[in-house]
Amino acid sequence: MNVTMAEYKLYCFAQSGNAYRAALMLNLVGTDWEPVWVDQFKAGEPRTPAFRSQVNEMGEAPVLEFGERKLSQSGVILTYLGDKFKKFQPHGADEQLECLRWLLFDNQKVGGFLGPYRFIKTLSGKPDPGALNFLKPRIDNALGIVNKRLSERKFLLGDKPTIADLSVCGYMYYPAEEYGFDIAKDYPAIGAWLERIKALPGWEHPYKLMPGHPIEA
């Protein structure tokens, strides 16, 4: 019996918007990949000495493994895959810088606020009203910036999707009830943009694309 190994392995879990960015990119470029489930919630796997020594010293997912290499941080993974497969990559020095600007804005402000908000509200088991009240206006500000940008163009950098779009959308396909507000409804330009990304061949919902949903009790 012949056993074939996928070209790429992605250490991930279904609830992670950071991991979803990488998983979605792998699917959209049509490469041979498989998910490796990381037990974030029950075992706290990324924080274990074994994970830090064998997978990622930073104690985080996602991690993309191929051959002898392992890449971590979603922006790095997206950049690598874009360059490798010549898809969704920015072109020219100006567009590359603009793409980097949105990757950083996403990591700091968009996913950087949405991720912790959703975790505290829905996934932590102990919602903290003070933390939620701190994060919500910052989310509103960041989403307002993205919505304005997308009211003027089809995708963040222009008429075609890039890794900037795949990064910024990372936390936006999770159910509205997990946030307590509906991003697509409250920000119509974002909602239309999410539908355009959803129409790309290979798009899948994070709960279908990655393992670990629902969370085991």
C-alpha positions, 0 to 999 in steps of 0.5 A: 500500500502506497502512502502519500504525504501532503506537500504542506502541513499546517498546524492549526485549529478551527477557532483561529483566524490567524490559522484560517488566513494560512489555510484559506491561502493554501486552499485558494492556490490549490496546493497539496496540504493537510491540517495538523490539529493543535489542541489549543483549548483542552491541552494548551498544546502550543504552550508545551515544551514539546511544541515549543522545541519541535514546532514553534519556539513562540508557542503559537499556531499557525505553523506551515511545515514543508520539507525541512522548513517550518514557517510561523506568523500568518503574514510570513506564511501568506507572503511565502505562498504568494511568492511561491505560487505567484497568486494573490501577491502584490506587484511592484515596490509601491504595492508591496509596501501598501500590502505590508501596511495592511498586513501590519494594520490587520495584525495590530488593529483588525484581527489584533482586536477581533481575535481577543474580543471573540476569545474573551466573549465566547471561547474563554468561558469567563467573559470580562466586561471590562476587557470587552468594553475596552476592545469594542470601540477599537474594533469599531474604529478599525472596521470603520477604516476597512469599510471606508477603504472597501467602499472605494474599491473591490479589494484592499489594494484595487481590483484584484484580491491579494494576501492583504485581503486574505489576512484582513478577512481572517476573523470575519467569517466566524458566526456573528453570535460569537461576537455579539455583532454582525460585521457584514451587516454593520459594515456593508462595504465589508459585507460585499467584499466578504462575498467577493472573497467567498466567491473565489474558487477554493474558498471554505469556511474556517470551521470546515477547512480546519479541525477542532470544531466544536471544542471538546468539553 
